[in-house]
């Protein structure tokens, strides 16, 4: 998703969230990306079995606990309004802000493409330094702030083929091929600079199939192949204007 404007500092972040499906414990399923006014960036990783589990309690679940002392179940229910169906739950996790004195310009919520999809219902910032610390201490900060093993970020640039000027209203439809299976991977729009940000898991896809359209331009269709599942971080696409009727 896009950036969520913030414009304030915070001591802590509180999430109400869950996950769909499961995956091995300690697998990173999402990243809360903090962009500060001074240009710095920090990442808070949401890990399965540490901060969250499947919000549907599966019958074969062996361990319902979380290893993070500041993550817990805050709501229980059922998948049907009459109280029948599969048991469900929501979790709360508290993260310390790595740079509490710096103003947060924006927050992004990023998928790390695990089998378990992150579901974030609410995010609240706590900005009062006078609040007492939690009864249980926060786990030691061991993250290296590097999400490159889990995700890559590429930029596709839509450009006018004749002038080289960016096209700000282009639409990209992306499909990917993984182990001979092709499926849609999202629809994206270009910004004022003609840029379209594409996030994908490294090492998984053999092909990007890209369809680019923009008002007044002929559509463009092309494929990008990769032997190692890594694609160029900069993908310029030049569109030709359609002749006037």
Secondary structure as a PSIPRED ss2 file (coil, helix, strand):
# PSIPRED VFORMAT (PSIPRED V4.0)

   1 X C   1.000  0.000  0.000
   2 X C   1.000  0.000  0.000
   3 X C   1.000  0.000  0.000
   4 X E   0.000  0.000  1.000
   5 X E   0.000  0.000  1.000
   6 X E   0.000  0.000  1.000
   7 X E   0.000  0.000  1.000
   8 X E   0.000  0.000  1.000
   9 X C   1.000  0.000  0.000
  10 X C   1.000  0.000  0.000
  11 X C   1.000  0.000  0.000
  12 X E   0.000  0.000  1.000
  13 X E   0.000  0.000  1.000
  14 X E   0.000  0.000  1.000
  15 X E   0.000  0.000  1.000
  16 X E   0.000  0.000  1.000
  17 X E   0.000  0.000  1.000
  18 X E   0.000  0.000  1.000
  19 X E   0.000  0.000  1.000
  20 X E   0.000  0.000  1.000
  21 X C   1.000  0.000  0.000
  22 X C   1.000  0.000  0.000
  23 X C   1.000  0.000  0.000
  24 X C   1.000  0.000  0.000
  25 X C   1.000  0.000  0.000
  26 X C   1.000  0.000  0.000
  27 X C   1.000  0.000  0.000
  28 X E   0.000  0.000  1.000
  29 X E   0.000  0.000  1.000
  30 X E   0.000  0.000  1.000
  31 X E   0.000  0.000  1.000
  32 X E   0.000  0.000  1.000
  33 X E   0.000  0.000  1.000
  34 X E   0.000  0.000  1.000
  35 X E   0.000  0.000  1.000
  36 X E   0.000  0.000  1.000
  37 X C   1.000  0.000  0.000
  38 X C   1.000  0.000  0.000
  39 X C   1.000  0.000  0.000
  40 X C   1.000  0.000  0.000
  41 X E   0.000  0.000  1.000
  42 X E   0.000  0.000  1.000
  43 X E   0.000  0.000  1.000
  44 X E   0.000  0.000  1.000
  45 X E   0.000  0.000  1.000
  46 X E   0.000  0.000  1.000
  47 X E   0.000  0.000  1.000
  48 X E   0.000  0.000  1.000
  49 X C   1.000  0.000  0.000
  50 X C   1.000  0.000  0.000
  51 X C   1.000  0.000  0.000
  52 X E   0.000  0.000  1.000
  53 X C   1.000  0.000  0.000
  54 X E   0.000  0.000  1.000
  55 X C   1.000  0.000  0.000
  56 X E   0.000  0.000  1.000
  57 X C   1.000  0.000  0.000
  58 X C   1.000  0.000  0.000
  59 X C   1.000  0.000  0.000
  60 X C   1.000  0.000  0.000
  61 X C   1.000  0.000  0.000
  62 X C   1.000  0.000  0.000
  63 X C   1.000  0.000  0.000
  64 X C   1.000  0.000  0.000
  65 X C   1.000  0.000  0.000
  66 X C   1.000  0.000  0.000
  67 X C   1.000  0.000  0.000
  68 X C   1.000  0.000  0.000
  69 X C   1.000  0.000  0.000
  70 X C   1.000  0.000  0.000
  71 X E   0.000  0.000  1.000
  72 X E   0.000  0.000  1.000
  73 X E   0.000  0.000  1.000
  74 X E   0.000  0.000  1.000
  75 X E   0.000  0.000  1.000
  76 X E   0.000  0.000  1.000
  77 X E   0.000  0.000  1.000
  78 X E   0.000  0.000  1.000
  79 X C   1.000  0.000  0.000
  80 X C   1.000  0.000  0.000
  81 X C   1.000  0.000  0.000
  82 X C   1.000  0.000  0.000
  83 X C   1.000  0.000  0.000
  84 X C   1.000  0.000  0.000
  85 X C   1.000  0.000  0.000
  86 X C   1.000  0.000  0.000
  87 X E   0.000  0.000  1.000
  88 X E   0.000  0.000  1.000
  89 X E   0.000  0.000  1.000
  90 X E   0.000  0.000  1.000
  91 X E   0.000  0.000  1.000
  92 X E   0.000  0.000  1.000
  93 X E   0.000  0.000  1.000
  94 X E   0.000  0.000  1.000
  95 X E   0.000  0.000  1.000
  96 X E   0.000  0.000  1.000
  97 X C   1.000  0.000  0.000
  98 X C   1.000  0.000  0.000
  99 X C   1.000  0.000  0.000
 100 X C   1.000  0.000  0.000
 101 X C   1.000  0.000  0.000
 102 X C   1.000  0.000  0.000
 103 X C   1.000  0.000  0.000
 104 X E   0.000  0.000  1.000
 105 X E   0.000  0.000  1.000
 106 X E   0.000  0.000  1.000
 107 X E   0.000  0.000  1.000
 108 X E   0.000  0.000  1.000
 109 X E   0.000  0.000  1.000
 110 X E   0.000  0.000  1.000
 111 X E   0.000  0.000  1.000
 112 X C   1.000  0.000  0.000
 113 X C   1.000  0.000  0.000
 114 X C   1.000  0.000  0.000
 115 X C   1.000  0.000  0.000
 116 X C   1.000  0.000  0.000
 117 X E   0.000  0.000  1.000
 118 X E   0.000  0.000  1.000
 119 X E   0.000  0.000  1.000
 120 X E   0.000  0.000  1.000
 121 X E   0.000  0.000  1.000
 122 X E   0.000  0.000  1.000
 123 X E   0.000  0.000  1.000
 124 X E   0.000  0.000  1.000
 125 X E   0.000  0.000  1.000
 126 X E   0.000  0.000  1.000
 127 X C   1.000  0.000  0.000
 128 X C   1.000  0.000  0.000
 129 X C   1.000  0.000  0.000
 130 X C   1.000  0.000  0.000
 131 X C   1.000  0.000  0.000
 132 X C   1.000  0.000  0.000
 133 X C   1.000  0.000  0.000
 134 X C   1.000  0.000  0.000
 135 X C   1.000  0.000  0.000
 136 X C   1.000  0.000  0.000
 137 X C   1.000  0.000  0.000
 138 X C   1.000  0.000  0.000
 139 X C   1.000  0.000  0.000
 140 X C   1.000  0.000  0.000
 141 X C   1.000  0.000  0.000
 142 X C   1.000  0.000  0.000
 143 X C   1.000  0.000  0.000
 144 X C   1.000  0.000  0.000
 145 X C   1.000  0.000  0.000
 146 X C   1.000  0.000  0.000
 147 X C   1.000  0.000  0.000
 148 X C   1.000  0.000  0.000
 149 X C   1.000  0.000  0.000
 150 X C   1.000  0.000  0.000
 151 X C   1.000  0.000  0.000
 152 X E   0.000  0.000  1.000
 153 X E   0.000  0.000  1.000
 154 X E   0.000  0.000  1.000
 155 X E   0.000  0.000  1.000
 156 X E   0.000  0.000  1.000
 157 X E   0.000  0.000  1.000
 158 X E   0.000  0.000  1.000
 159 X E   0.000  0.000  1.000
 160 X E   0.000  0.000  1.000
 161 X C   1.000  0.000  0.000
 162 X C   1.000  0.000  0.000
 163 X C   1.000  0.000  0.000
 164 X C   1.000  0.000  0.000
 165 X C   1.000  0.000  0.000
 166 X E   0.000  0.000  1.000
 167 X C   1.000  0.000  0.000
 168 X C   1.000  0.000  0.000
 169 X C   1.000  0.000  0.000
 170 X C   1.000  0.000  0.000
 171 X E   0.000  0.000  1.000
 172 X E   0.000  0.000  1.000
 173 X E   0.000  0.000  1.000
 174 X E   0.000  0.000  1.000
 175 X E   0.000  0.000  1.000
 176 X E   0.000  0.000  1.000
 177 X E   0.000  0.000  1.000
 178 X E   0.000  0.000  1.000
 179 X C   1.000  0.000  0.000
 180 X C   1.000  0.000  0.000
 181 X E   0.000  0.000  1.000
 182 X E   0.000  0.000  1.000
 183 X E   0.000  0.000  1.000
 184 X E   0.000  0.000  1.000
 185 X E   0.000  0.000  1.000
 186 X E   0.000  0.000  1.000
 187 X E   0.000  0.000  1.000
 188 X E   0.000  0.000  1.000
 189 X E   0.000  0.000  1.000
 190 X C   1.000  0.000  0.000
 191 X C   1.000  0.000  0.000
 192 X C   1.000  0.000  0.000
 193 X C   1.000  0.000  0.000
 194 X C   1.000  0.000  0.000
 195 X E   0.000  0.000  1.000
 196 X E   0.000  0.000  1.000
 197 X E   0.000  0.000  1.000
 198 X E   0.000  0.000  1.000
 199 X E   0.000  0.000  1.000
 200 X E   0.000  0.000  1.000
 201 X C   1.000  0.000  0.000
 202 X C   1.000  0.000  0.000
 203 X C   1.000  0.000  0.000
 204 X C   1.000  0.000  0.000
 205 X C   1.000  0.000  0.000
 206 X C   1.000  0.000  0.000
 207 X E   0.000  0.000  1.000
 208 X E   0.000  0.000  1.000
 209 X E   0.000  0.000  1.000
 210 X E   0.000  0.000  1.000
 211 X E   0.000  0.000  1.000
 212 X E   0.000  0.000  1.000
 213 X E   0.000  0.000  1.000
 214 X C   1.000  0.000  0.000
 215 X C   1.000  0.000  0.000
 216 X C   1.000  0.000  0.000
 217 X E   0.000  0.000  1.000
 218 X C   1.000  0.000  0.000
 219 X C   1.000  0.000  0.000
 220 X E   0.000  0.000  1.000
 221 X E   0.000  0.000  1.000
 222 X E   0.000  0.000  1.000
 223 X E   0.000  0.000  1.000
 224 X E   0.000  0.000  1.000
 225 X E   0.000  0.000  1.000
 226 X C   1.000  0.000  0.000
 227 X C   1.000  0.000  0.000
 228 X C   1.000  0.000  0.000
 229 X C   1.000  0.000  0.000
 230 X C   1.000  0.000  0.000
 231 X C   1.000  0.000  0.000
 232 X C   1.000  0.000  0.000
 233 X C   1.000  0.000  0.000
 234 X E   0.000  0.000  1.000
 235 X E   0.000  0.000  1.000
 236 X E   0.000  0.000  1.000
 237 X E   0.000  0.000  1.000
 238 X E   0.000  0.000  1.000
 239 X E   0.000  0.000  1.000
 240 X C   1.000  0.000  0.000
 241 X E   0.000  0.000  1.000
 242 X C   1.000  0.000  0.000
 243 X C   1.000  0.000  0.000
 244 X C   1.000  0.000  0.000
 245 X C   1.000  0.000  0.000
